[in-house]
Amino acid sequence: MRPDARAWFEQRTTSAAVPSAIDVDALLRAKRRGGHRVSVVLPARDEETTVGGLVADLAEHWVRRVPLVDELLVVDSDSTDGTARVARAAGADVVAAADVLHAHGSRPGKGEALWKSLAATTGDLVVFLDADLLGDVTHYVPGLLGPLLADPQVDYVKGCYTRPLEMAGATVPAGGGRVTELTARPLLNALWPELAGFVQPLGGEYAGRRSVLEQVPFVSGYGVEVGLLVDLLRLTGLGGLAQVDLGVRRHTSQSQEALGRMAGQVVSTVLARAASLGTEAGGLLTQFSHDGTGFVPSSTPVAVDERPPMISVPEYRALLDVVG
């Protein structure tokens, strides 16, 4: 792994993989001391089967039982099922993306819901969670808030985790995140090698200060995560970014066709931001394995190594002359 990325990974990656290790009382003290207000946002489209349980758990833990969260909002992106009804019944405030900033119209995509959520919430600290999460993920909220509350230099926190992949009745313990491994990671390593330390650059669980989130554009579709990561790197520098290990992330799987569309949007987002770089692509690819205790980074050379056109090789031309 390149030295700068390794140093960042070691200095700026904390662990909340074991929920019992999170000092909630310390977080509450830091929240009160800083006068912070926390908003948790779940963008959702047709997530009736998962959003209710997720909202109910978050509301019970961090609104009613422990006053860590001040706003719990579901932004409904044109759902055709009962997402809004279920989320509201479970304890969330619900707004339709199309009804926020109505004069600006409405665009399809997850990023649109996230962008409009800034106009529908008031917290100076904003936590974003996908609405299709499965299992107990209540520790995600304090885990993501921890670096923001502990260090005023941290402006944006990405969650990382292992992602089991369930296919044809079988489970691959860390097989999820195919668009990350095959598209986003190679592109980021090549164009912004300082971001190589992020385990899940496309992960949907992250938190940031409103003061920085309101200064960057939000890609309307699936490119929103990689766009935010690159744009916030430019705005805050690498020192303003952090990462927290949240353990395991389980969610509903998408079809190959859907993943293809996602990859296309990620590539378009990256290319739009790479146009102004004016630098050569990097030559290392940093990947992550998990040894049962934590993430282990390793780097492999991937720089383009190519031969010139054969006709330009003197020895080859000499052979041609002999044969001719």
C-alpha positions as CSV (number, residue, x, y, z in Angstrom):
1,M,0.0,0.0,0.0
2,R,1.3,3.4,-0.8
3,P,2.8,5.1,2.3
4,D,0.5,8.2,2.3
5,A,-2.7,6.0,2.0
6,R,-1.5,3.6,4.7
7,A,-0.7,6.5,7.1
8,W,-4.2,8.0,6.5
9,F,-5.9,4.6,6.9
10,E,-4.2,4.0,10.2
11,Q,-4.7,7.5,11.6
12,R,-8.2,8.2,10.4
13,T,-9.9,4.8,10.6
14,T,-11.6,4.0,13.9
15,S,-13.7,1.0,14.9
16,A,-17.4,0.7,15.9
17,A,-17.6,-2.9,14.7
18,V,-18.3,-4.0,18.3
19,P,-21.3,-1.9,19.4
20,S,-20.6,-2.3,23.1
21,A,-17.3,-0.4,22.6
22,I,-19.1,2.8,21.6
23,D,-19.1,5.3,24.5
24,V,-22.6,6.8,24.1
25,D,-22.3,8.9,27.2
26,A,-19.1,10.5,25.8
27,L,-20.9,11.2,22.6
28,L,-23.8,12.9,24.4
29,R,-21.4,15.0,26.4
30,A,-19.6,16.1,23.2
31,K,-22.9,16.8,21.5
32,R,-24.1,19.0,24.4
33,R,-20.7,20.7,24.7
34,G,-20.6,21.6,21.0
35,G,-24.3,22.6,20.9
36,H,-24.8,20.2,18.0
37,R,-28.1,19.1,16.4
38,V,-28.1,15.7,14.7
39,S,-30.3,14.8,11.7
40,V,-30.5,11.2,10.4
41,V,-31.7,10.9,6.8
42,L,-32.8,7.7,4.9
43,P,-33.4,8.1,1.2
44,A,-36.0,5.5,0.1
45,R,-37.6,4.2,-3.0
46,D,-39.9,1.2,-2.7
47,E,-38.4,0.0,0.6
48,E,-41.6,-1.0,2.3
49,T,-40.2,-4.3,3.5
50,T,-37.1,-2.9,5.3
51,V,-37.6,0.8,6.1
52,G,-40.1,0.2,8.9
53,G,-37.9,-2.0,11.1
54,L,-34.9,0.2,10.5
55,V,-36.8,3.4,11.4
56,A,-38.3,1.8,14.5
57,D,-35.0,0.6,15.8
58,L,-33.3,4.0,15.2
59,A,-36.2,5.9,16.8
60,E,-36.2,3.6,19.9
61,H,-32.5,3.7,20.5
62,W,-31.4,7.3,19.5
63,V,-34.6,9.4,19.8
64,R,-36.6,8.0,22.7
65,R,-34.1,6.0,24.8
66,V,-31.0,8.1,24.2
67,P,-31.4,11.7,22.9
68,L,-28.6,11.5,20.3
69,V,-30.7,12.2,17.3
70,D,-32.9,15.3,16.9
71,E,-34.4,14.6,13.5
72,L,-35.2,11.2,11.8
73,L,-36.2,11.8,8.2
74,V,-37.2,9.5,5.4
75,V,-37.1,11.1,2.0
76,D,-39.4,9.2,-0.3
77,S,-38.3,9.1,-3.9
78,D,-41.5,8.4,-5.8
79,S,-42.2,5.1,-4.2
80,T,-45.0,3.0,-5.6
81,D,-45.4,0.9,-2.5
82,G,-46.2,1.8,1.1
83,T,-42.7,3.1,2.0
84,A,-44.0,6.5,3.2
85,R,-46.8,5.0,5.3
86,V,-44.6,2.4,6.9
87,A,-41.8,4.8,7.7
88,R,-44.2,7.3,9.2
89,A,-45.9,4.7,11.3
90,A,-42.5,3.5,12.6
91,G,-41.6,7.0,13.9
92,A,-39.9,8.9,11.1
93,D,-40.8,12.2,9.6
94,V,-41.5,11.7,5.9
95,V,-41.2,14.0,3.0
96,A,-41.6,13.3,-0.7
97,A,-38.5,14.4,-2.6
98,A,-40.7,16.0,-5.2
99,D,-42.3,18.3,-2.6
100,V,-39.0,19.8,-1.4
101,L,-37.6,22.9,-3.2
102,H,-40.6,22.5,-5.5
103,A,-39.5,25.4,-7.7
104,H,-36.4,23.4,-8.6
105,G,-38.3,20.5,-10.0
106,S,-37.6,16.9,-9.3
107,R,-35.1,14.5,-10.8
108,P,-34.9,10.7,-10.4
109,G,-32.2,9.2,-8.3
110,K,-30.9,8.7,-4.8
111,G,-28.6,11.7,-4.9
112,E,-31.6,13.9,-5.5
113,A,-33.2,12.7,-2.3
114,L,-30.0,13.3,-0.4
115,W,-29.5,16.8,-1.9
116,K,-33.1,17.8,-1.0
117,S,-32.8,16.4,2.5
118,L,-30.4,19.3,3.3
119,A,-33.3,21.7,2.7
120,A,-35.7,19.5,4.8
121,T,-33.5,19.1,7.9
122,T,-31.9,21.5,10.4
123,G,-29.1,19.5,12.0
124,D,-25.5,20.8,11.7
125,L,-24.4,17.1,11.7
126,V,-26.2,14.9,9.1
127,V,-26.0,11.1,9.0
128,F,-27.1,9.3,5.9
129,L,-28.2,5.6,5.9
130,D,-29.6,3.5,3.1
131,A,-33.1,2.3,3.7
132,D,-32.6,-1.3,2.6
133,L,-30.3,-2.3,5.5
134,L,-31.0,-5.6,7.2
135,G,-30.4,-6.7,10.8
136,D,-29.4,-4.6,13.8
137,V,-27.5,-1.6,12.5
138,T,-28.4,0.8,15.3
139,H,-24.7,1.2,16.1
140,Y,-24.1,2.8,12.7
141,V,-25.4,6.2,13.9
142,P,-23.1,6.7,17.0
143,G,-20.3,5.0,15.0
144,L,-20.5,7.6,12.2
145,L,-21.0,10.5,14.6
146,G,-18.0,9.6,16.8
147,P,-15.2,11.2,14.7
148,L,-17.3,14.3,14.0
149,L,-18.0,14.9,17.7
150,A,-14.5,14.0,18.8
151,D,-12.4,16.0,16.3
152,P,-13.4,19.4,14.9
153,Q,-11.0,18.9,12.1
154,V,-13.1,16.0,10.7
155,D,-15.8,17.1,8.3
156,Y,-16.9,13.9,6.6
157,V,-17.0,10.3,7.8
158,K,-17.5,7.2,5.6
159,G,-18.6,3.9,7.0
160,C,-16.8,0.7,6.0
161,Y,-17.8,-2.9,6.6
162,T,-17.7,-6.4,5.2
163,R,-20.5,-7.1,2.8
164,P,-21.8,-10.7,2.5
165,L,-23.2,-11.6,-0.9
166,E,-26.2,-14.0,-1.1
167,M,-26.7,-15.6,-4.4
168,A,-28.5,-18.8,-5.4
169,G,-29.0,-19.7,-1.7
170,A,-25.2,-19.5,-0.9
171,T,-23.5,-16.7,1.0
172,V,-20.1,-15.3,0.2
173,P,-18.9,-13.7,3.5
174,A,-17.2,-10.7,1.7
175,G,-18.5,-10.9,-1.8
176,G,-20.6,-7.8,-1.9
177,G,-19.6,-4.4,-3.4
178,R,-19.0,-5.6,-6.9
179,V,-19.3,-2.2,-8.5
180,T,-16.8,-0.9,-5.9
181,E,-14.2,-3.6,-6.6
182,L,-14.6,-3.7,-10.4
183,T,-15.3,0.0,-11.2
184,A,-14.9,2.6,-8.4
185,R,-11.8,1.4,-6.6
186,P,-9.6,1.1,-9.8
187,L,-10.7,4.5,-11.0
188,L,-10.1,6.2,-7.6
189,N,-6.7,4.6,-7.2
190,A,-5.7,5.7,-10.6
191,L,-7.0,9.3,-10.5
192,W,-7.0,10.2,-6.8
193,P,-4.5,7.8,-5.1
194,E,-4.9,9.7,-1.9
195,L,-8.4,8.2,-1.6
196,A,-7.0,4.6,-1.8
197,G,-7.5,4.2,2.0
198,F,-11.3,4.1,1.7
199,V,-12.6,0.6,2.0
200,Q,-16.1,1.3,0.8
201,P,-16.1,4.4,-1.3
202,L,-19.6,3.7,-2.6
203,G,-21.1,2.8,0.7
204,G,-24.3,4.5,1.5
205,E,-23.6,5.1,5.2
206,Y,-21.8,8.3,6.0
207,A,-22.0,11.5,8.0
208,G,-20.9,15.1,7.5
209,R,-21.0,18.6,8.7
210,R,-23.7,20.7,7.1
211,S,-21.2,23.4,6.6
212,V,-19.3,21.3,4.1
213,L,-22.1,19.3,2.6
214,E,-23.9,22.5,1.5
215,Q,-20.9,23.6,-0.4
216,V,-20.6,20.7,-2.9
217,P,-22.8,19.4,-5.7
218,F,-24.8,16.2,-5.3
219,V,-25.0,13.9,-8.4
220,S,-28.7,13.0,-8.7
221,G,-28.1,9.3,-9.3
222,Y,-25.9,6.5,-8.1
223,G,-22.7,8.5,-8.6
224,V,-23.6,10.6,-5.6
225,E,-21.2,8.8,-3.2
226,V,-18.1,8.9,-5.4
227,G,-18.9,12.5,-6.3
228,L,-19.1,13.5,-2.7
229,L,-15.9,11.8,-1.8
230,V,-13.9,13.5,-4.6
231,D,-15.5,16.9,-4.1
232,L,-15.0,16.9,-0.4
233,L,-11.4,15.9,-0.8
234,R,-11.0,19.0,-2.9
235,L,-12.8,21.1,-0.4
236,T,-11.4,19.9,2.9
237,G,-8.3,18.1,2.0
238,L,-7.6,14.5,3.0
239,G,-7.2,15.6,6.7
240,G,-10.9,16.5,6.8
241,L,-12.0,13.0,5.9
242,A,-12.3,10.0,8.2
243,Q,-13.5,6.4,8.2
244,V,-15.1,4.1,10.7
245,D,-15.4,0.3,10.7
246,L,-19.0,-0.6,11.3
247,G,-18.7,-4.3,11.2
248,V,-21.0,-6.1,8.7
249,R,-23.5,-4.6,6.3
250,R,-26.4,-6.7,4.9
251,H,-28.9,-5.4,2.4
252,T,-31.1,-6.4,-0.4
253,S,-29.1,-7.5,-3.5
254,Q,-29.5,-6.0,-6.9
255,S,-29.6,-7.6,-10.3
256,Q,-26.7,-7.6,-12.7
257,E,-28.5,-5.2,-14.9
258,A,-29.0,-2.7,-12.1
259,L,-25.4,-3.0,-11.1
260,G,-24.4,-2.2,-14.6
261,R,-26.5,0.9,-14.6
262,M,-24.9,1.9,-11.3
263,A,-21.4,1.3,-12.7
264,G,-22.2,3.5,-15.7
265,Q,-23.3,6.4,-13.4
266,V,-20.2,6.0,-11.3
267,V,-17.9,6.1,-14.4
268,S,-19.7,9.2,-15.7
269,T,-19.3,10.9,-12.4
270,V,-15.6,10.1,-12.1
271,L,-14.9,11.2,-15.7
272,A,-16.7,14.5,-15.2
273,R,-14.4,15.2,-12.2
274,A,-11.3,13.8,-13.8
275,A,-11.4,16.2,-16.8
276,S,-9.8,19.0,-14.8
277,L,-7.0,16.9,-13.2
278,G,-4.3,17.3,-15.9
279,T,-2.3,14.5,-14.2
280,E,-1.2,11.0,-15.2
281,A,-3.1,8.1,-13.7
282,G,-1.6,6.4,-10.7
283,G,0.1,3.0,-11.0
284,L,-1.1,1.2,-7.8
285,L,-4.3,-0.5,-6.8
286,T,-5.0,-0.8,-3.1
287,Q,-7.5,-3.5,-2.1
288,F,-8.7,-4.7,1.3
289,S,-9.1,-8.2,2.8
290,H,-10.5,-8.9,6.3
291,D,-8.6,-11.2,8.7
292,G,-11.4,-11.6,11.1
293,T,-10.2,-8.7,13.3
294,G,-10.0,-5.8,10.9
295,F,-9.3,-4.7,7.3
296,V,-5.9,-5.4,5.8
297,P,-4.8,-3.3,2.9
298,S,-2.4,-4.4,0.2
299,S,-1.2,-2.7,-3.0
300,T,-0.5,-4.1,-6.5
301,P,1.2,-2.4,-9.4
302,V,-1.4,-1.9,-12.2
303,A,0.3,0.8,-14.3
304,V,0.0,0.4,-18.0
305,D,3.1,-1.4,-19.4
306,E,3.0,-1.6,-23.2
307,R,5.4,-2.3,-26.1
308,P,5.7,0.1,-29.0
309,P,4.4,-0.7,-32.4
310,M,6.5,-3.5,-33.8
311,I,7.3,-1.6,-36.9
312,S,9.2,0.9,-34.8
313,V,11.6,-1.7,-33.5
314,P,14.9,-1.7,-35.5
315,E,15.5,-5.4,-35.1
316,Y,12.1,-6.2,-36.5
317,R,12.6,-3.9,-39.5
318,A,15.9,-5.6,-40.1
319,L,14.2,-9.0,-40.1
320,L,11.7,-7.7,-42.6
321,D,14.5,-6.5,-44.8
322,V,16.1,-10.0,-44.7
323,V,12.8,-11.7,-45.5
324,G,12.1,-9.2,-48.2
